């Protein structure tokens, strides 16, 4: 009876001992949950990029969960954020957790991660871009240094430019998801949005699950059993 009581007391005190170790400055494994939860633009992307940079520089952060809920955004800001995600994934495990939607730029920044988990009701995909163009003649009173200085494009020129821009998106998806994807480049080009139950079968995501599922996968990839979850503030300063 004494042995059993001692074991029970030992188990009851274990969490307290762990908390005390953290309080006294001993190293603790951390998983950073970094939110991408708005339309991607420079003001919204910069705090996320800073959080990823901080994670890479931290000795205690062993993995990152990118919590994505965005329909996309501007191409330049998306490309910049995707590069930061890729840099982070080169140094530690990065797992995506899609809460509601990771479409267009949302999927762009998710593709370089090691594992993509999406809620049962989530939507993912829309691999492509929207490119607006104008084909207006210059004003008769304007003085231009060159014939194309007005910034207008013909439809043919706009299509060529859009093709160049979207190739980077296709390349990111195919380079990072190519082994898992059951979709050709031509099928990707339809820019279809898939429910998670379908996306797990065509290789757009790896697993249907919640944020807890993503945390478990991040911990497994980082080879840690116990960890603390931290949530850096990525609210844009606007």
Buried (B, 14 or more C-beta within 10 A) or exposed (E): EEEEEEEEEEEEEEEEEBEEEEEEEEEBBBBBBBBBBBBBBBEBBBBBBBBBEBBBEEEBBBBBBBBBBBBBBBBEBBBBBBBBBBBBBEEBBBBBBBBBBBBBBBBBBBBBBBBBBBBEEBBBBBBBBEBEBEEEEBEEEEEEEEEEEBEBBEEEEBEEEBEEBBEBBBEBBBEBBEEBBEBEBEEBBEBBBBBBEBBBEBBBBBBBBBBEBBBBBBBBBBEBEEBBEBEBEBEEEE
